[in-house]
Amino acid sequence: MLLYARETASVPRKLNDDFSNSLNMLHSTVMHTSKEIKEDLTRGFEAIRTSGEQHQNATETAVNSELSRMRTDLRETKNRLTNNGVELSQEVQALLETVQRELRDLSRAVRDTAPARAGAAGDPPAGQGLVEAAPAPAANGRGLGTLTGTSTEWATSSPVPAVAANDRPEAAVSVPGPRRASDETPPAPEHPNTADTPPDEPTLADAGTAEAPASEERAHTEPAPAAPPALDDLLLAVREAVREEVAALNESVAEARTQTAVLRDEVTALASREQVDGLTAGLPSPAAFTAAVEEAVAGLRAELCETRARLEDAVAANAPVPEVDQEQTQAEADHARLLREAARVSRAGLVCHRDLWDFVVGQADHHPHFRTPQQIEVDADDRVEAQLSGRSLIAVLISLWTTQNTAPGDSADWALATTLYQRINDALSELETDGTQVTITLDDRTADHAQLPALNETAASDNSVDEEDVDGEEPVDGTADEQH
């Protein structure tokens, strides 16, 4: 009996040792893996931080270099615009000087231009009244317009052709007023060149002298020609034309300056904004960088979970956990079957010692289905006989099952709960609809053998033994270990 008790007690200890070793191995593996994962995460974050700093430094260098290049380009553009403005001012100044010079030449030509007269009275003879008009200078390359008041037209690109004095009055260009002595027809030279002139052909002076009476007669008979435009009117018209051209030039210069200023502002704004935007477009924003870091952390977490799952699978494959789980599953199935068997019982009698009954009540009293019996009988040997209903029996079984699965394997609660649970299982293993009442007895005794005469009196006085020693279980106070 003692050997059986020793073997029975050693089995749970061995199982507990196996469980302890497995748990220790699992704990060590998990801790080691957690440490490795922490190191991997630290290295990963360090790499991400280093990469971010490198990208930031590279971006800062690129932005600074690009900004320097932009400043250089803007400075060159400003210098070019300034030079263009200076060149434009120089060109305008040169153009104005050219206009002024041409105006002076025009004024001089107008003052020097006077119609040649043949005599003090009358028109000049035919062939001698030719007056060449001075060429009209162009102020801006386009020339002056047509003068109003008369039909006289001023050429822009070629000098005015000679006009005969006997042509239309409107086509002659002359200055009104008294004629000077120099304007009269000059006398014939004293020594004409008779060698070059044929003797029979009259000279120009003779022709003029011959035609003078006819001209005087025609002057008296024909109406007087219309007065040509005065010199002041001509100068005023020239000034007006030049003023219009200069005003147009001023407007063009002002418009060019305005467009230059607008262009300068647009170049400055667009260059500073678009180029900086183009530089920063390829850079990751803080939100994108944070999202990338979070994505990397999520990937590391997923890898950690996968590693942990593989580790648990490996530990489960190496440790004898599946067998324990199978045994546990079978035990749970047997427990459910036993509860169904207890539900079939209307009443069951429990015979045990008073101390064991106190243990049963202490275990099942907290269960909602346990009901304390109304009558409990106690005999002279302190044995208790209680009648339990099927409902109370189910509560007792559930309480004992919980105790034997949670209490340590070498404790008194575990021993009492296991023994009582097994005894109830044996009593409910063969139930029938007909038969005697179920009785659960915990009062095992020794077999009747021949004893020595000296022990007869001792055996007669000891009518019962302690139920824990009789069942081969460990006593509560641990005296069984001392006896072993």
MARBAPA-725547 format. One line per field, with one value per residue (C-alpha): residue number from 1; x, y, z; chain. Coordinates in Angstrom, 2 decimals, decimal comma. Each point is the difference from the previous one (the first is absolute). Example, Ala and Ser with C-alpha at 12.3 -4.5 7.8 and 13.67 -1.06 7.14 Angstrom:
2
resi 1;2
east 12,30;1,37
north -4,50;3,44
up 7,80;-0,66
chain A;A
***
This chain:
484
resi 1;2;3;4;5;6;7;8;9;10;11;12;13;14;15;16;17;18;19;20;21;22;23;24;25;26;27;28;29;30;31;32;33;34;35;36;37;38;39;40;41;42;43;44;45;46;47;48;49;50;51;52;53;54;55;56;57;58;59;60;61;62;63;64;65;66;67;68;69;70;71;72;73;74;75;76;77;78;79;80;81;82;83;84;85;86;87;88;89;90;91;92;93;94;95;96;97;98;99;100;101;102;103;104;105;106;107;108;109;110;111;112;113;114;115;116;117;118;119;120;121;122;123;124;125;126;127;128;129;130;131;132;133;134;135;136;137;138;139;140;141;142;143;144;145;146;147;148;149;150;151;152;153;154;155;156;157;158;159;160;161;162;163;164;165;166;167;168;169;170;171;172;173;174;175;176;177;178;179;180;181;182;183;184;185;186;187;188;189;190;191;192;193;194;195;196;197;198;199;200;201;202;203;204;205;206;207;208;209;210;211;212;213;214;215;216;217;218;219;220;221;222;223;224;225;226;227;228;229;230;231;232;233;234;235;236;237;238;239;240;241;242;243;244;245;246;247;248;249;250;251;252;253;254;255;256;257;258;259;260;261;262;263;264;265;266;267;268;269;270;271;272;273;274;275;276;277;278;279;280;281;282;283;284;285;286;287;288;289;290;291;292;293;294;295;296;297;298;299;300;301;302;303;304;305;306;307;308;309;310;311;312;313;314;315;316;317;318;319;320;321;322;323;324;325;326;327;328;329;330;331;332;333;334;335;336;337;338;339;340;341;342;343;344;345;346;347;348;349;350;351;352;353;354;355;356;357;358;359;360;361;362;363;364;365;366;367;368;369;370;371;372;373;374;375;376;377;378;379;380;381;382;383;384;385;386;387;388;389;390;391;392;393;394;395;396;397;398;399;400;401;402;403;404;405;406;407;408;409;410;411;412;413;414;415;416;417;418;419;420;421;422;423;424;425;426;427;428;429;430;431;432;433;434;435;436;437;438;439;440;441;442;443;444;445;446;447;448;449;450;451;452;453;454;455;456;457;458;459;460;461;462;463;464;465;466;467;468;469;470;471;472;473;474;475;476;477;478;479;480;481;482;483;484
east 0,00;2,81;1,76;-3,20;-0,36;3,59;-0,43;-3,29;1,60;3,03;-2,05;-1,38;3,39;1,55;-2,71;0,49;3,73;-0,57;-2,40;2,43;2,85;-2,14;-1,16;3,55;1,18;-2,87;0,68;3,70;-0,70;-2,56;2,32;2,90;-2,17;-1,37;3,53;1,00;-3,10;0,74;3,52;-1,32;-2,50;2,74;2,24;-2,90;-0,92;3,65;0,30;-3,18;1,25;3,41;-1,62;-2,32;2,92;1,97;-2,96;-0,59;3,64;0,05;-3,24;1,28;3,20;-1,94;-2,42;2,85;1,90;-3,14;-0,85;3,53;-0,39;-3,39;1,53;2,74;-2,54;-2,21;3,01;1,02;-3,58;-0,13;3,30;-1,23;-3,22;2,00;2,33;-2,99;-1,52;3,27;0,31;-3,61;0,61;3,12;-1,88;-2,82;2,53;1,78;-3,33;-0,95;3,36;-0,52;-3,46;1,36;2,84;-2,40;-2,30;2,89;0,96;-3,62;-0,25;3,27;-1,18;-3,33;1,75;2,44;-2,70;-1,35;-1,49;2,25;-1,47;0,77;-0,43;-1,40;-3,45;-1,61;0,75;3,39;0,56;-0,67;2,86;1,42;-2,76;0,99;0,19;1,20;-1,71;2,20;-0,46;-2,36;1,86;-1,69;-0,46;-0,55;0,57;-3,56;0,24;-2,33;-3,60;-1,61;-0,34;-3,51;-1,07;1,49;0,56;3,76;1,29;3,29;1,85;1,27;2,73;1,19;0,40;-2,83;0,50;0,50;-3,17;-0,33;-1,16;-2,59;-1,65;-2,98;0,19;-0,83;3,09;2,48;1,83;0,83;0,22;-2,42;1,21;2,16;2,73;3,61;2,44;1,71;-3,26;-0,14;1,32;3,75;1,49;1,70;3,68;2,37;2,02;-2,30;1,52;-0,62;2,14;-2,32;-3,21;-0,84;-0,25;-3,44;-1,47;-1,02;1,34;-2,07;0,33;-1,15;-2,95;-0,94;0,31;-2,05;-2,72;-0,15;-2,59;-2,19;0,20;-0,86;-2,97;-1,15;0,41;-2,24;-2,61;-0,06;-1,40;2,44;0,95;-1,14;2,34;2,14;0,02;1,98;3,28;-1,49;-2,84;2,49;2,13;-3,13;-1,11;3,48;-0,02;-3,42;1,08;3,21;-1,94;-2,38;2,88;1,81;-3,24;-0,40;3,61;-0,59;-3,07;1,97;2,79;-2,48;-1,77;3,34;0,99;-3,35;0,33;3,58;-1,12;-2,85;2,35;2,53;-2,67;-1,31;3,49;0,81;-3,27;-0,14;3,67;-0,06;-3,27;0,06;3,63;-0,28;-3,21;1,77;2,80;-2,27;-2,38;2,34;0,51;-2,17;-2,33;-0,09;-3,32;1,41;3,12;-2,15;-2,20;3,11;1,28;-3,40;-0,12;3,46;-1,05;-3,16;2,13;2,30;-3,01;-1,41;3,38;0,14;-3,44;0,97;3,24;-1,86;-2,55;2,79;1,72;-3,15;-0,56;3,56;-0,31;-3,32;1,57;3,00;-1,75;-2,39;-2,83;-2,25;-0,16;-0,88;-2,63;-1,39;-0,08;-1,59;-2,61;-0,80;-0,24;-2,39;-2,14;-0,08;-0,93;-2,90;-1,18;0,18;-2,07;-2,67;0,05;-0,43;-2,98;-1,74;0,21;-2,91;1,80;3,38;1,31;3,46;1,68;3,30;1,71;-1,20;3,21;-0,37;-3,60;1,19;2,44;-2,83;-2,22;2,88;0,69;-3,57;-1,70;0,86;-1,59;-3,54;-1,35;1,19;-2,62;0,90;-1,98;-2,75;0,98;3,50;0,58;3,19;0,85;2,30;3,03;-0,53;-1,15;-2,49;-2,74;-1,54;-2,57;0,97;-2,28;1,17;0,29;2,18;2,05;0,70;1,15;2,31;1,50;0,63;1,65;2,21;0,97;1,06;2,02;1,91;0,90;1,11;1,52;3,66;0,61;1,51;-2,68;-2,69;-2,81;1,14;0,17;-3,43;-1,68;1,54;-0,94;-3,57;-0,49;1,23;-2,23;-3,07;1,01;0,20;-3,43;-1,62;1,69;-2,71;-3,41;-3,23;-3,64;-0,70;2,08;1,09;0,84;3,44;2,26;3,42;2,13;3,42;0,78;2,51;1,31;2,73;-0,67;-0,62;3,24;1,41;1,75;2,49;-1,41;1,82;-1,75;-3,53;-0,69;1,46;-2,03;-3,17;0,48;0,69;-3,34;0,76;2,99;0,48;-1,64;2,96;2,43;-2,42;-0,42;3,74;-0,15;2,32;-1,19;-0,73;2,78;2,57;0,73;-0,18;3,23;1,69;-1,25;1,26
north 0,00;2,39;-0,87;0,74;3,32;0,88;-0,83;1,88;3,07;-0,11;0,11;3,54;1,21;-1,30;1,68;3,21;-0,16;-0,48;2,92;2,14;-0,84;0,71;3,30;0,97;-0,83;1,95;2,95;0,00;-0,26;2,80;2,26;-0,71;0,61;3,20;1,22;-0,78;1,73;3,07;0,08;-0,38;2,80;2,21;-0,67;0,59;3,33;1,03;-0,81;1,95;2,99;-0,10;-0,24;2,89;2,16;-0,83;0,84;3,20;1,06;-0,84;1,91;3,00;0,04;-0,29;2,77;2,31;-0,58;0,49;3,19;1,29;-0,80;1,75;3,08;0,02;-0,39;2,74;2,30;-0,66;0,57;3,26;1,10;-0,90;1,94;2,97;-0,16;-0,27;3,07;1,90;-1,06;0,99;3,40;0,45;-0,94;2,41;2,73;-0,67;0,02;3,30;1,47;-1,22;1,58;3,26;-0,01;-0,69;2,73;2,44;-1,10;0,37;3,47;0,99;-1,42;1,83;3,29;-0,46;-1,00;2,93;0,13;1,43;3,00;1,16;3,69;2,45;-0,19;-2,94;-3,70;-1,38;-1,09;-3,50;-2,26;2,35;-0,17;-3,45;-0,23;-3,12;-0,79;-1,30;-3,61;-0,59;-1,97;-2,86;0,30;-3,66;-1,76;0,56;3,66;2,92;0,03;2,07;3,67;1,42;3,40;-0,50;-2,85;0,08;-3,44;-0,62;-3,10;-2,33;-2,02;2,13;3,73;1,94;0,25;3,35;1,93;2,42;3,46;-0,08;-3,20;-0,12;2,50;-2,59;-2,04;2,84;0,38;3,60;2,31;2,95;3,56;2,51;-1,38;0,68;1,32;-3,35;-1,67;1,84;-1,52;0,31;1,87;-1,78;-0,63;2,63;-2,50;-2,72;-3,17;0,36;-2,97;-2,42;1,67;-0,15;3,40;-0,55;-1,30;2,64;-0,24;-0,39;3,69;0,98;-2,33;1,48;3,50;-0,92;-1,61;2,68;2,18;-3,02;-0,96;3,50;0,00;-3,38;1,21;2,96;-2,13;-3,12;0,06;0,09;-3,42;-1,08;0,88;-2,95;-0,98;2,25;-1,13;0,18;-2,28;-2,42;-0,04;-0,37;-2,99;-1,54;0,55;-1,58;-3,02;-0,36;0,47;-2,78;-2,30;0,80;-0,56;-3,37;-0,81;1,05;-2,19;-2,93;0,57;0,22;-3,14;-1,79;1,07;-1,19;-3,34;-0,30;0,62;-2,50;-2,53;0,55;-0,57;-3,10;-1,42;0,60;-1,49;-2,95;-0,86;0,13;-1,93;-2,52;-1,00;-0,40;-1,99;-2,12;-0,67;-0,84;-2,07;-2,99;0,22;-2,06;2,06;-0,45;-1,83;-2,35;-0,62;-0,75;-2,32;-1,81;-0,42;-1,25;-2,43;-1,28;-0,40;-1,83;-2,32;-0,65;-0,70;-2,43;-1,70;-0,13;-1,62;-2,48;-0,83;-0,45;-2,27;-2,09;-0,16;-1,14;-2,60;-1,22;-0,21;-1,77;-2,45;-0,75;-0,11;-2,83;2,52;-1,72;-3,17;2,03;1,82;-3,32;-1,36;3,21;-0,20;-3,59;0,93;2,82;-2,37;-2,48;2,81;1,05;-3,62;-0,28;3,14;-1,47;-3,21;2,03;1,78;-3,40;-0,59;1,07;-0,53;-1,37;-0,81;1,17;-1,85;1,47;1,45;3,25;1,79;-1,15;1,21;3,42;0,00;-0,86;2,76;2,51;-0,83;-0,04;2,54;2,92;-1,75;1,23;-3,56;-1,40;-0,49;-1,13;-3,12;0,49;-3,07;-1,25;-3,11;-0,48;-3,35;-0,86;-0,22;3,64;-1,21;2,24;-1,25;2,74;-0,23;2,13;0,81;-0,34;3,78;0,23;-2,94;1,88;3,03;-2,25;-1,54;3,40;1,33;-3,07;0,14;3,62;-0,70;-2,96;1,96;3,16;-1,20;-1,08;-3,71;-0,51;1,82;-1,48;1,73;-1,66;-3,44;0,24;1,44;-2,64;-2,91;1,15;0,78;-3,47;-1,67;1,83;-0,95;-3,67;0,16;1,60;-2,21;-2,66;1,60;-1,73;0,96;-2,77;-0,86;1,34;3,56;1,30;0,14;1,59;-1,28;1,17;-2,47;-2,46;-2,56;-2,65;-3,67;-2,44;-2,09;-2,02;2,31;-0,60;-0,43;3,11;2,07;-1,25;2,53;2,84;-1,06;-0,20;3,49;1,54;-0,53;2,45;1,66;3,32;0,07;1,76;-2,75;-2,81;1,35;0,24;3,79;2,48;1,31;3,64;0,62;-1,78;-2,94;-2,46;1,39;-0,52;-3,62;-0,68
up 0,00;0,84;-3,27;-1,92;1,78;-0,82;-3,68;-0,11;1,54;-2,31;-3,23;0,52;1,09;-3,20;-2,05;1,92;-0,58;-3,72;-0,07;1,96;-2,34;-3,05;1,43;0,91;-3,50;-1,52;2,29;-0,83;-3,72;0,08;2,01;-2,34;-3,05;1,52;0,61;-3,58;-1,32;2,11;-1,37;-3,55;0,58;1,44;-2,98;-2,39;1,59;0,06;-3,70;-0,73;2,00;-1,70;-3,43;0,83;1,15;-3,15;-2,23;1,96;-0,32;-3,70;-0,52;1,94;-2,07;-3,26;1,03;1,04;-3,25;-2,05;1,89;-0,64;-3,69;0,01;1,62;-2,64;-2,82;1,43;0,40;-3,60;-1,16;1,93;-1,52;-3,48;0,57;1,28;-2,99;-2,32;1,65;-0,37;-3,63;-0,62;1,61;-2,12;-3,15;0,87;0,73;-3,28;-1,81;1,61;-0,95;-3,56;-0,08;1,36;-2,52;-2,85;1,26;0,00;-3,50;-1,08;1,50;-1,66;-3,32;0,28;0,78;-2,84;-2,48;-2,04;-3,53;-2,69;-1,73;-3,48;0,80;2,41;-1,61;-1,70;-0,06;-0,87;-3,56;-1,03;0,76;2,68;2,62;1,33;3,78;1,74;3,30;2,84;0,90;2,88;2,73;1,71;3,77;0,76;-3,29;-1,12;-1,05;0,53;-1,13;-2,76;0,88;-0,13;-1,27;-3,45;-2,37;0,60;0,96;1,81;-1,02;2,73;-1,63;-3,00;-0,64;-1,57;-3,80;-1,64;-0,70;-2,89;0,79;-2,74;1,30;2,30;2,80;2,59;-0,90;0,45;3,26;0,77;2,92;-0,08;0,53;-1,82;-2,10;0,76;-2,58;0,01;-1,02;-3,34;-3,17;-0,06;-2,97;-2,78;0,43;-1,46;-1,93;-1,12;-1,20;-3,69;-0,77;1,66;-1,33;-3,69;-1,66;-1,37;3,31;2,50;3,54;3,14;0,75;-3,44;0,27;3,26;-1,36;-2,98;1,99;2,65;-1,80;-0,62;3,62;1,12;-2,35;1,28;3,55;-0,71;-1,79;2,26;3,53;2,91;1,48;3,45;2,85;1,15;3,67;2,27;1,61;3,50;-1,05;-1,50;3,16;2,14;-2,06;0,31;3,77;0,31;-2,00;2,01;3,25;-0,99;-0,85;3,26;1,97;-1,71;0,88;3,63;0,17;-1,42;2,52;2,90;-1,18;-0,34;3,53;1,37;-1,76;1,27;3,59;-0,31;-1,58;2,80;2,66;-1,76;-0,44;3,67;1,29;-2,37;0,33;3,79;0,31;-2,84;0,36;3,76;-0,51;-2,58;2,46;2,90;-2,16;0,09;3,77;2,33;2,12;3,81;-0,30;-2,65;2,08;3,08;-2,07;-1,26;3,56;1,18;-2,92;0,91;3,64;-1,08;-2,12;2,95;2,20;-2,52;-0,23;3,79;0,19;-2,69;1,80;3,27;-1,68;-1,55;3,37;1,74;-2,71;0,39;3,78;-0,36;-2,45;2,24;3,38;0,99;0,10;-2,53;2,11;3,06;-1,97;-1,23;3,52;1,21;-2,73;0,91;3,68;-0,81;-2,06;2,89;2,39;-2,22;-0,18;3,80;0,43;-2,27;2,07;3,22;-1,52;-0,31;3,78;2,16;3,31;0,99;3,45;1,06;2,88;1,21;3,02;1,50;-1,01;-3,60;0,01;1,15;-2,92;-2,44;1,35;-0,12;-3,65;-1,32;2,24;-2,34;-2,99;-0,79;-0,53;3,35;2,70;3,52;1,00;2,60;2,03;0,67;2,08;2,03;1,61;2,88;-2,29;-1,18;-3,34;-1,81;-2,29;-2,13;-2,76;-3,02;-2,91;-3,56;-0,26;3,11;-1,25;-3,24;2,03;2,06;-3,16;-1,62;3,17;0,38;-3,71;0,35;3,14;-1,41;-3,14;1,80;3,27;0,11;-0,48;3,45;2,00;2,27;-1,92;-3,22;1,67;1,64;-3,11;-2,29;2,27;0,60;-3,73;-0,97;2,59;-1,32;-3,55;1,02;1,67;-3,06;-2,59;-0,05;0,36;-0,79;0,16;2,49;3,03;3,33;0,91;-0,90;3,03;-0,01;2,84;1,08;2,79;-1,34;2,46;0,11;-0,75;2,90;0,49;2,90;2,36;2,77;3,53;1,14;-2,60;0,69;2,64;-2,08;-3,03;2,05;1,37;-3,39;-1,78;-2,76;-1,55;-1,46;-3,40;-1,61;1,20;-0,95;-3,55;-0,43;-0,43;1,61;3,37;0,33;2,48;-2,22;2,36;-2,91;-1,42;3,36;0,18;-3,56
chain A;A;A;A;A;A;A;A;A;A;A;A;A;A;A;A;A;A;A;A;A;A;A;A;A;A;A;A;A;A;A;A;A;A;A;A;A;A;A;A;A;A;A;A;A;A;A;A;A;A;A;A;A;A;A;A;A;A;A;A;A;A;A;A;A;A;A;A;A;A;A;A;A;A;A;A;A;A;A;A;A;A;A;A;A;A;A;A;A;A;A;A;A;A;A;A;A;A;A;A;A;A;A;A;A;A;A;A;A;A;A;A;A;A;A;A;A;A;A;A;A;A;A;A;A;A;A;A;A;A;A;A;A;A;A;A;A;A;A;A;A;A;A;A;A;A;A;A;A;A;A;A;A;A;A;A;A;A;A;A;A;A;A;A;A;A;A;A;A;A;A;A;A;A;A;A;A;A;A;A;A;A;A;A;A;A;A;A;A;A;A;A;A;A;A;A;A;A;A;A;A;A;A;A;A;A;A;A;A;A;A;A;A;A;A;A;A;A;A;A;A;A;A;A;A;A;A;A;A;A;A;A;A;A;A;A;A;A;A;A;A;A;A;A;A;A;A;A;A;A;A;A;A;A;A;A;A;A;A;A;A;A;A;A;A;A;A;A;A;A;A;A;A;A;A;A;A;A;A;A;A;A;A;A;A;A;A;A;A;A;A;A;A;A;A;A;A;A;A;A;A;A;A;A;A;A;A;A;A;A;A;A;A;A;A;A;A;A;A;A;A;A;A;A;A;A;A;A;A;A;A;A;A;A;A;A;A;A;A;A;A;A;A;A;A;A;A;A;A;A;A;A;A;A;A;A;A;A;A;A;A;A;A;A;A;A;A;A;A;A;A;A;A;A;A;A;A;A;A;A;A;A;A;A;A;A;A;A;A;A;A;A;A;A;A;A;A;A;A;A;A;A;A;A;A;A;A;A;A;A;A;A;A;A;A;A;A;A;A;A;A;A;A;A;A;A;A;A;A;A;A;A;A;A;A;A;A;A;A;A;A;A;A;A;A;A;A;A;A;A;A;A;A;A;A;A;A;A;A;A;A;A;A;A;A;A;A;A;A;A;A;A;A;A;A;A;A;A;A;A;A;A;A;A
***
